[in-house]
């Protein structure tokens, strides 16, 4: 039998209403580290939050979020997470909500 506490997973969370830079700052307020906006590849316009443990939290564009202007569509892509990261993930979601980002009916959450 597999114990859930031993699994590794990643999460993608789609949001609208705030820029990718604002969402990245929300993530950084929880995990610390630095933000880099490479802008490449241009289709994803990525912002990367690298935490003090060198894990990367990405915030990218998502064309499927058709109910918001392109500059206000953000998909959060977590690094590989474990059971002990769940409180951090919860705090990241809360911080992103505090930025004003929201989930609309076109948004989704994917656990990989």
C-alpha positions as CSV (number, residue, x, y, z in Angstrom):
1,X,0.0,0.0,0.0
2,X,1.3,3.5,-0.9
3,X,1.4,6.0,1.9
4,X,0.3,9.5,0.5
5,X,2.9,11.1,2.8
6,X,5.6,9.5,0.6
7,X,4.3,10.7,-2.8
8,X,5.8,13.6,-4.7
9,X,3.6,15.8,-6.8
10,X,3.3,19.1,-8.6
11,X,0.4,21.5,-8.9
12,X,-0.7,24.0,-11.6
13,X,-3.1,26.7,-10.5
14,X,-4.7,29.1,-13.0
15,X,-5.7,32.6,-11.9
16,X,-7.0,35.8,-13.5
17,X,-7.2,39.4,-12.4
18,X,-3.5,40.1,-11.6
19,X,-0.4,40.3,-13.6
20,X,2.1,37.5,-13.5
21,X,4.6,39.8,-11.8
22,X,2.1,40.5,-9.0
23,X,1.4,36.8,-8.6
24,X,5.1,36.1,-8.4
25,X,5.5,38.7,-5.7
26,X,2.7,37.0,-3.7
27,X,4.5,33.6,-4.0
28,X,7.8,35.3,-3.0
29,X,6.2,36.7,0.1
30,X,5.8,33.1,1.4
31,X,8.7,31.2,0.0
32,X,11.3,34.0,0.0
33,X,14.1,34.0,-2.6
34,X,14.3,36.0,-5.8
35,X,12.1,36.7,-8.8
36,X,13.4,36.7,-12.3
37,X,11.3,37.8,-15.3
38,X,13.0,36.2,-18.4
39,X,10.1,36.8,-20.7
40,X,11.3,33.8,-22.8
41,X,9.7,31.9,-24.3
42,X,7.6,34.9,-25.1
43,X,4.4,32.8,-25.4
44,X,4.6,32.0,-21.7
45,X,6.2,35.3,-20.5
46,X,7.6,33.4,-17.4
47,X,8.4,34.8,-14.0
48,X,10.4,32.5,-11.8
49,X,10.5,32.6,-8.1
50,X,13.6,30.7,-6.9
51,X,13.3,30.0,-3.2
52,X,16.3,29.7,-0.8
53,X,16.4,25.9,-1.4
54,X,16.8,26.6,-5.2
55,X,13.3,25.3,-6.0
56,X,11.6,27.2,-8.8
57,X,8.0,28.3,-8.6
58,X,7.0,29.5,-12.1
59,X,4.2,31.9,-13.1
60,X,3.4,31.7,-16.8
61,X,0.8,33.0,-19.3
62,X,-2.1,30.7,-20.1
63,X,-4.1,31.3,-23.3
64,X,-7.0,29.1,-22.1
65,X,-8.1,31.8,-19.6
66,X,-10.2,33.6,-22.2
67,X,-12.3,35.7,-19.7
68,X,-9.4,38.0,-18.8
69,X,-7.0,40.3,-20.7
70,X,-3.8,38.5,-21.7
71,X,-1.7,40.5,-19.2
72,X,-4.0,39.4,-16.3
73,X,-3.8,35.6,-16.9
74,X,-1.4,33.7,-14.6
75,X,-0.7,30.0,-14.2
76,X,1.3,29.0,-11.1
77,X,3.5,25.9,-11.7
78,X,5.0,24.6,-8.4
79,X,8.2,22.8,-8.0
80,X,8.1,19.1,-7.0
81,X,6.3,19.0,-3.7
82,X,6.0,16.5,-0.9
83,X,3.5,16.0,2.0
84,X,5.4,18.4,4.2
85,X,5.1,21.1,1.6
86,X,1.3,21.2,1.8
87,X,1.2,24.0,4.5
88,X,3.6,26.1,2.2
89,X,1.3,25.5,-0.8
90,X,-1.7,26.6,1.3
91,X,0.1,29.8,2.3
92,X,1.1,30.4,-1.3
93,X,-2.5,30.1,-2.4
94,X,-3.6,32.5,0.4
95,X,-0.9,35.0,-0.5
96,X,-1.8,34.9,-4.2
97,X,-5.5,35.5,-3.3
98,X,-4.4,38.5,-1.2
99,X,-2.8,40.0,-4.3
100,X,-6.3,40.1,-5.8
101,X,-5.9,37.2,-8.2
102,X,-8.9,35.0,-8.4
103,X,-10.2,31.8,-9.9
104,X,-13.0,32.2,-12.4
105,X,-15.1,29.5,-14.1
106,X,-12.4,29.2,-16.9
107,X,-9.7,28.5,-14.3
108,X,-8.5,25.1,-13.2
109,X,-6.2,23.3,-10.8
110,X,-4.1,20.3,-11.9
111,X,-2.2,18.0,-9.7
112,X,0.4,16.0,-11.4
